[in-house]
Amino acid sequence: MSAKNKAKANDSGVNEQQAKTRLLLALWDMGATKTEVMKGQLTKRVVQKSHKASDYQGIFDELEKEGAIASEKNKFSLSPQGVARLGECLKNPELQFEGTIVGTWVANALVRWIAQMDGAVSTPAAKAKTKEKAIASYDQFKPVALEVYERLNRDYNLDDLVPIYRIRREIGDRVSRSQFSEWLMEMQANDIFQLQGGSVEDSAPDKIEDSITTELDGLRCYARLL
């Protein structure tokens, strides 16, 4: 191994440049710019078979010190600075992913990154054209809500019980808060979703606020596809 390659690897043999890029890319792909990601879910994607999760602790610490990521109670989020850092890592001409890409998630995430960043560097006029359109009707809302539900359920292994606040945040400002609640309730009335009570995992006020509360049914925090 050359001196140059040695400088890239830590004592556990982890290529630090590659590991940082994989970690940031995984967080971005898992939606950590909008919601927190559990450390266990993250390391499952990032840690390669020949290493242990502890081999990556120094990389977690370094990125957190840089302000690229933030952690609290084994949950991680990706800051705007972290997104910029990911862009720098991917532009590095020396970056090279070694070995087999596990589960193709890296390839799929890179395709999404290229598609989104291509729009981000276009002209303001082009940005306006590619910006996601507002949802104007229940018929438009229904397939979007179903797609978001299925993606969150699949990517986060939610066992068919998806937090409503996550669906709301994924759809974002394409629909007003009141319209989101009304149309999600209409999907329940049409036997598409069952909206269930309880509370969010950490009882965070902002997550409860982004759930649904009605006078008749009270607080509803989760959606289950019927």
Secondary structure, 3 states (H helix, E strand, C coil): CCHHHHHHECCCCCEHHHHHHHHHHHHHHCCCCCCCEEHHHHHHHHCCCCCCHHHHHHHHHHHHHHCCEEEECCEEEECHHHHHHHHHHHHCCCCCCCCCCHHHHHHHHHHHHHHHHHHHCCCHHHHHHHCCCCCCCHHHHHHHHHHHHHHHHHHCCCCCCEEHHHHHHHHHHHCCHHHHHHHHHHHHHCCCEEEECCCCCCCCHHHHHCCEEECCCEEECEEEEC
